[in-house]
Amino acid sequence: MLYLRDLWRRHRRKVLVTAGVLGSGYLLYKLYDAHKRRLIDLERQLANERENDEFIKAQMQFHFENIQRIADTTTLPHAMPYLSCRIAEDLNLSHLMERLVKGKDQPNSLSSSEKLELWDRLKILSFTRMVVSIWAVTILSLYIRVQVNILGRHLYIDTARGLGSSYLLEEADLIDRDDQQKFLASADFLANHGLSKLISSMQTAATEVLKAKQLRDFFNTAILHETIMQILDMFLSMGSPHHWVDCLMPEDPRLYELAKTSGDETNPPEFTKFDQLMVETREVISSAEFSNVVELSLKAVAKALVEEKGFQSGGGNLTNGMPLARLLPRIAQICPTLVEEPSKNQFIQIIQSVPEVGLFFTLLYSNMSAS
């Protein structure tokens, strides 16, 4: 026992120092181990978040592609035939053609002044119908794509609540089926309410551009393309900026509902999710970016139209040139192809192939700065 006490006295300092070192080392190890575990947990959490974000991005890309197909295969095929019929009804050229043919077969049935008047009306209305059709197929295909992308993103947000994406959750606001259907059905506003105004404005522009064009004037591909663009440019520059938006949709979305009902207009309906979608759509199509996409698309359609085989076959072709009087019947024949059903409509495919169009809708669906 005395030996142990003596040993303790002699080595107490060493033992205490050793114990302190061992204790400090153990404490440091525990701190390091806890820190390492926290780092591992953090890395695992970050990896899970990255995986979730990649999953969300993949889902949004898949959904975006599906949205574009819906526009092409469902919404646009529903709206285009009705618009085509309305244009054919409101700009029917057959009665003018029949009277001119009758005047040719029966020379005494029309006076010279009557023939000139009929030819002048045919000239104005032929170009009016052609440019209305160009504008309508372009703007309707783009407008519907705006609609389905806005609606598609809202619907995706509604179904993304369980995916843990905070920036989606902040925007989540359910859209009921009735509002969805009303929103998509509003694509018929152009045919039901805006077409008369569009035709009137386009006819005014066509009359101004064509007033110096005589029936004997020589037209080739370049001159026809230039004339089409002059009419479109004049139409777009008429009135206030983006005046043409009112041909596509009502200024106040609630007015569209009032036009469809016979309710008391002194008690307008409340501002609904449908109204919000319509307001968002108007903001997009009134943007400078959308105007740029429209301009590029119109140019692409006009260029493809003047190269259409209907202009290049038969007795003479547009490449070599022909008098305006011989061109007018061909314009009348070509016009219906501009507003054919989407599955047969090459001009819709041309619009979709414009690179800036694809980029615009990618940005729109991503809710970036396209609007």
C-alpha positions as CSV (number, residue, x, y, z in Angstrom):
1,M,0.0,0.0,0.0
2,L,2.9,2.3,0.9
3,Y,4.5,1.4,-2.4
4,L,1.3,2.4,-4.3
5,R,1.1,5.7,-2.5
6,D,4.7,6.4,-3.2
7,L,4.2,5.5,-6.8
8,W,1.1,7.8,-7.0
9,R,3.1,10.7,-5.5
10,R,5.9,10.2,-7.9
11,H,3.8,9.8,-11.1
12,R,0.6,11.7,-10.2
13,R,1.4,14.6,-12.5
14,K,2.1,12.3,-15.4
15,V,-1.1,10.3,-14.8
16,L,-3.2,13.5,-14.6
17,V,-1.6,14.9,-17.7
18,T,-2.1,11.7,-19.5
19,A,-5.8,11.5,-18.4
20,G,-6.3,15.1,-19.5
21,V,-4.8,14.4,-22.9
22,L,-6.9,11.3,-23.3
23,G,-10.0,13.1,-22.1
24,S,-9.4,16.0,-24.5
25,G,-8.7,13.7,-27.3
26,Y,-11.9,11.8,-26.7
27,L,-13.8,15.0,-26.5
28,L,-12.2,16.3,-29.8
29,Y,-13.0,12.9,-31.4
30,K,-16.7,13.2,-30.4
31,L,-16.8,16.8,-31.7
32,Y,-15.2,15.7,-34.9
33,D,-17.5,12.7,-35.3
34,A,-20.6,14.9,-34.6
35,H,-19.4,17.5,-37.2
36,K,-18.7,14.7,-39.7
37,R,-22.1,13.3,-39.2
38,R,-23.7,16.7,-39.7
39,L,-21.7,17.2,-42.9
40,I,-22.8,13.8,-44.2
41,D,-26.4,14.6,-43.3
42,L,-26.1,18.0,-45.0
43,E,-24.6,16.4,-48.1
44,R,-27.3,13.8,-48.2
45,Q,-29.9,16.5,-47.8
46,L,-28.4,18.6,-50.6
47,A,-28.1,15.5,-52.8
48,N,-31.8,14.7,-52.2
49,E,-32.7,18.3,-53.0
50,R,-30.7,18.2,-56.2
51,E,-32.3,14.9,-57.2
52,N,-35.7,16.4,-56.4
53,D,-35.0,19.5,-58.4
54,E,-33.8,17.4,-61.3
55,F,-37.0,15.4,-61.1
56,I,-39.1,18.5,-61.0
57,K,-37.2,19.9,-64.1
58,A,-37.7,16.6,-65.9
59,Q,-41.4,16.6,-65.1
60,M,-41.8,20.2,-66.2
61,Q,-40.0,19.5,-69.4
62,F,-42.2,16.5,-70.0
63,H,-45.3,18.5,-69.1
64,F,-44.2,21.4,-71.4
65,E,-43.8,19.0,-74.4
66,N,-47.2,17.6,-73.7
67,I,-48.7,21.1,-73.5
68,Q,-47.4,21.9,-77.0
69,R,-48.9,18.6,-78.3
70,I,-52.3,19.5,-76.7
71,A,-52.2,22.9,-78.5
72,D,-51.4,21.2,-81.8
73,T,-53.8,18.2,-81.6
74,T,-56.7,19.4,-79.6
75,T,-57.2,23.1,-79.0
76,L,-56.1,24.5,-82.4
77,P,-58.0,21.8,-84.4
78,H,-61.1,22.8,-82.6
79,A,-60.8,26.5,-83.2
80,M,-59.4,26.6,-86.7
81,P,-62.3,25.1,-88.8
82,Y,-64.8,27.5,-87.2
83,L,-62.6,30.5,-87.9
84,S,-62.1,29.3,-91.5
85,C,-65.8,29.0,-92.0
86,R,-66.4,32.5,-90.7
87,I,-63.7,34.0,-92.9
88,A,-65.2,32.2,-95.9
89,E,-68.7,33.6,-95.1
90,D,-67.7,37.1,-94.4
91,L,-65.3,37.4,-97.3
92,N,-67.1,35.3,-99.9
93,L,-65.7,36.2,-103.3
94,S,-67.8,33.8,-105.4
95,H,-70.6,36.3,-106.2
96,L,-68.0,38.8,-107.6
97,M,-66.3,36.0,-109.7
98,E,-69.7,34.8,-111.0
99,R,-70.8,38.3,-112.1
100,L,-67.5,38.9,-113.9
101,V,-67.7,35.5,-115.6
102,K,-71.3,36.3,-116.7
103,G,-70.1,39.7,-117.9
104,K,-67.5,38.0,-120.1
105,D,-69.9,35.4,-121.5
106,Q,-72.6,38.1,-122.0
107,P,-70.8,41.3,-122.8
108,N,-74.0,43.4,-122.8
109,S,-74.9,42.4,-119.2
110,L,-72.3,44.7,-117.6
111,S,-71.3,48.2,-118.6
112,S,-67.6,49.2,-118.6
113,S,-67.9,51.1,-115.4
114,E,-69.7,48.2,-113.7
115,K,-66.9,45.8,-114.8
116,L,-64.2,48.2,-113.5
117,E,-66.1,48.5,-110.2
118,L,-66.4,44.7,-109.9
119,W,-62.7,44.2,-110.7
120,D,-61.7,46.8,-108.1
121,R,-63.9,45.2,-105.4
122,L,-62.4,41.8,-106.3
123,K,-58.9,43.3,-106.0
124,I,-59.5,44.8,-102.6
125,L,-61.5,41.8,-101.2
126,S,-59.1,39.2,-102.6
127,F,-56.1,40.8,-100.9
128,T,-58.2,41.5,-97.8
129,R,-59.2,37.8,-97.5
130,M,-55.6,36.7,-98.1
131,V,-54.1,39.0,-95.5
132,V,-56.9,38.4,-93.0
133,S,-56.2,34.6,-93.4
134,I,-52.4,35.1,-93.0
135,W,-52.9,37.2,-89.8
136,A,-55.7,34.9,-88.4
137,V,-53.8,31.6,-88.8
138,T,-50.6,33.2,-87.4
139,I,-52.2,35.0,-84.4
140,L,-54.6,32.2,-83.5
141,S,-51.9,29.5,-83.5
142,L,-49.7,31.7,-81.3
143,Y,-52.6,32.9,-79.1
144,I,-53.7,29.3,-78.4
145,R,-50.2,28.3,-77.6
146,V,-50.0,31.2,-75.1
147,Q,-53.2,30.0,-73.5
148,V,-52.2,26.4,-73.1
149,N,-48.8,27.3,-71.7
150,I,-50.2,29.7,-69.1
151,L,-52.9,27.2,-68.2
152,G,-50.5,24.2,-68.3
153,R,-48.1,25.9,-65.9
154,H,-50.9,26.8,-63.5
155,L,-52.1,23.2,-63.5
156,Y,-48.7,21.8,-63.0
157,I,-48.2,24.1,-60.0
158,D,-51.5,22.7,-58.6
159,T,-50.2,19.1,-58.9
160,A,-46.6,19.9,-57.7
161,R,-47.5,20.5,-54.1
162,G,-46.1,17.2,-52.9
163,L,-42.8,17.6,-54.7
164,G,-41.3,19.9,-52.2
165,S,-40.6,22.8,-54.6
166,S,-41.1,26.0,-52.6
167,Y,-41.1,28.4,-55.6
168,L,-44.0,26.4,-57.0
169,L,-45.9,26.2,-53.7
170,E,-45.8,30.0,-53.4
171,E,-47.8,30.3,-56.7
172,A,-50.2,27.4,-56.1
173,D,-53.8,28.4,-56.6
174,L,-56.3,25.8,-57.8
175,I,-58.2,26.3,-61.1
176,D,-61.6,24.5,-61.3
177,R,-62.6,22.7,-64.5
178,D,-65.2,25.2,-65.4
179,D,-62.7,28.0,-65.5
180,Q,-60.3,25.8,-67.5
181,Q,-63.0,25.1,-70.1
182,K,-64.1,28.8,-70.3
183,F,-60.5,29.9,-70.7
184,L,-59.8,27.5,-73.6
185,A,-63.2,28.2,-75.2
186,S,-62.3,31.9,-75.3
187,A,-60.1,31.1,-78.3
188,D,-63.3,31.4,-80.3
189,F,-63.6,35.1,-79.4
190,L,-61.8,36.1,-82.7
191,A,-64.3,34.2,-84.8
192,N,-67.4,35.2,-82.7
193,H,-66.6,38.8,-81.9
194,G,-63.4,40.1,-83.3
195,L,-63.5,39.1,-87.0
196,S,-65.7,41.9,-88.2
197,K,-63.4,44.5,-86.7
198,L,-60.4,42.7,-88.1
199,I,-61.8,42.5,-91.6
200,S,-62.8,46.2,-91.6
201,S,-59.4,47.4,-90.4
202,M,-57.6,45.0,-92.9
203,Q,-59.8,46.2,-95.8
204,T,-58.9,49.8,-95.0
205,A,-55.2,48.9,-95.0
206,A,-55.6,46.9,-98.3
207,T,-57.5,49.8,-100.0
208,E,-54.8,52.2,-99.1
209,V,-51.9,50.0,-100.3
210,L,-53.7,48.9,-103.5
211,K,-55.1,52.2,-104.6
212,A,-52.2,52.8,-107.0
213,K,-52.2,49.1,-108.3
214,Q,-53.8,48.6,-111.7
215,L,-55.2,45.4,-113.1
216,R,-52.6,45.4,-115.8
217,D,-49.7,46.0,-113.3
218,F,-47.0,43.3,-113.4
219,F,-46.8,41.1,-110.2
220,N,-44.1,38.6,-109.4
221,T,-43.1,36.8,-106.2
222,A,-41.2,39.8,-104.8
223,I,-43.9,42.3,-105.5
224,L,-46.6,40.1,-104.1
225,H,-44.6,39.5,-100.9
226,E,-43.9,43.3,-100.6
227,T,-47.6,44.1,-101.1
228,I,-48.7,41.6,-98.4
229,M,-46.2,43.0,-95.9
230,Q,-47.2,46.6,-96.7
231,I,-50.8,45.8,-95.9
232,L,-49.9,43.9,-92.7
233,D,-47.6,46.7,-91.6
234,M,-50.2,49.3,-92.2
235,F,-52.8,47.3,-90.3
236,L,-50.5,46.8,-87.3
237,S,-49.6,50.6,-87.3
238,M,-53.3,51.7,-87.3
239,G,-54.7,53.2,-84.1
240,S,-53.1,52.6,-80.7
241,P,-50.3,50.2,-80.1
242,H,-51.6,46.6,-79.9
243,H,-55.0,47.7,-81.0
244,W,-55.3,44.3,-82.7
245,V,-55.4,42.6,-79.3
246,D,-59.0,43.6,-79.0
247,C,-59.8,41.4,-82.0
248,L,-58.6,38.4,-79.9
249,M,-60.1,39.0,-76.5
250,P,-62.2,41.6,-74.6
251,E,-60.5,44.4,-72.8
252,D,-62.2,43.4,-69.6
253,P,-62.4,39.6,-69.3
254,R,-65.7,39.9,-67.5
255,L,-67.2,41.5,-70.6
256,Y,-66.8,38.2,-72.4
257,E,-68.9,36.5,-69.8
258,L,-71.5,39.2,-70.0
259,A,-71.7,38.8,-73.8
260,K,-72.5,35.2,-73.4
261,T,-75.2,35.7,-70.8
262,S,-78.4,37.7,-70.5
263,G,-77.8,38.5,-66.8
264,D,-78.0,41.8,-65.1
265,E,-75.1,43.9,-66.2
266,T,-75.4,46.1,-63.2
267,N,-74.1,43.2,-61.1
268,P,-71.1,41.9,-63.0
269,P,-69.6,38.6,-62.0
270,E,-66.8,38.6,-59.5
271,F,-63.1,38.4,-60.6
272,T,-62.5,34.7,-60.9
273,K,-59.6,32.5,-61.8
274,F,-60.8,32.6,-65.4
275,D,-60.5,36.4,-65.3
276,Q,-56.9,36.1,-63.9
277,L,-55.9,33.7,-66.7
278,M,-57.4,36.1,-69.3
279,V,-55.5,39.1,-67.7
280,E,-52.2,37.1,-67.8
281,T,-52.9,36.2,-71.4
282,R,-53.5,39.8,-72.4
283,E,-50.3,40.9,-70.6
284,V,-48.3,38.3,-72.6
285,I,-49.8,39.1,-76.0
286,S,-49.4,42.9,-75.4
287,S,-45.7,42.4,-74.7
288,A,-42.9,43.6,-77.0
289,E,-41.5,40.0,-77.1
290,F,-44.8,38.6,-78.4
291,S,-45.1,41.4,-81.0
292,N,-41.6,40.4,-82.2
293,V,-42.7,36.7,-82.5
294,V,-45.8,37.8,-84.4
295,E,-43.8,39.9,-86.8
296,L,-41.3,37.1,-87.5
297,S,-44.1,34.5,-88.0
298,L,-46.1,36.8,-90.4
299,K,-43.0,37.2,-92.5
300,A,-42.4,33.5,-92.6
301,V,-46.0,32.7,-93.6
302,A,-46.0,35.4,-96.3
303,K,-42.7,34.1,-97.7
304,A,-44.0,30.6,-97.8
305,L,-47.3,31.7,-99.3
306,V,-45.9,33.5,-102.4
307,E,-43.8,30.4,-103.1
308,E,-46.9,28.2,-102.9
309,K,-47.3,25.9,-105.9
310,G,-50.8,27.3,-106.6
311,F,-49.0,30.5,-107.6
312,Q,-46.3,28.8,-109.6
313,S,-48.3,26.4,-111.8
314,G,-50.9,26.7,-114.6
315,G,-50.7,29.3,-117.4
316,G,-47.7,31.3,-116.3
317,N,-46.2,31.5,-112.8
318,L,-45.5,34.1,-110.3
319,T,-41.8,33.7,-110.5
320,N,-41.8,35.0,-114.0
321,G,-44.6,37.4,-113.2
322,M,-48.2,38.0,-114.4
323,P,-50.7,40.9,-114.6
324,L,-52.6,41.5,-111.4
325,A,-55.9,40.6,-113.1
326,R,-54.6,37.1,-113.7
327,L,-53.3,36.8,-110.2
328,L,-56.6,37.6,-108.4
329,P,-58.3,34.3,-109.2
330,R,-55.3,32.4,-107.9
331,I,-55.4,34.4,-104.7
332,A,-59.0,33.4,-104.3
333,Q,-58.0,29.7,-104.8
334,I,-55.1,29.9,-102.4
335,C,-56.8,31.6,-99.5
336,P,-58.6,28.5,-98.1
337,T,-55.3,26.7,-97.7
338,L,-54.1,29.3,-95.2
339,V,-56.8,28.3,-92.7
340,E,-57.0,24.6,-93.3
341,E,-57.2,22.2,-90.4
342,P,-53.8,22.0,-88.5
343,S,-53.0,18.5,-89.6
344,K,-52.9,19.6,-93.3
345,N,-51.8,23.2,-92.7
346,Q,-48.2,23.7,-93.7
347,F,-48.3,27.3,-92.6
348,I,-48.9,26.3,-89.0
349,Q,-45.9,24.0,-89.2
350,I,-43.8,27.0,-90.6
351,I,-44.8,29.2,-87.7
352,Q,-43.8,26.5,-85.2
353,S,-40.5,26.1,-86.9
354,V,-39.5,29.7,-86.4
355,P,-36.7,29.5,-83.7
356,E,-37.8,32.6,-81.8
357,V,-41.3,31.1,-81.5
358,G,-39.9,28.0,-79.7
359,L,-37.7,30.1,-77.4
360,F,-40.6,32.4,-76.5
361,F,-42.8,29.6,-75.3
362,T,-40.0,27.9,-73.4
363,L,-39.5,31.2,-71.5
364,L,-43.2,31.7,-71.1
365,Y,-43.8,28.2,-69.6
366,S,-40.7,28.7,-67.3
367,N,-42.4,31.9,-66.1
368,M,-39.3,33.9,-67.0
369,S,-39.2,37.4,-68.7
370,A,-41.3,36.6,-71.8
371,S,-44.4,38.3,-70.4
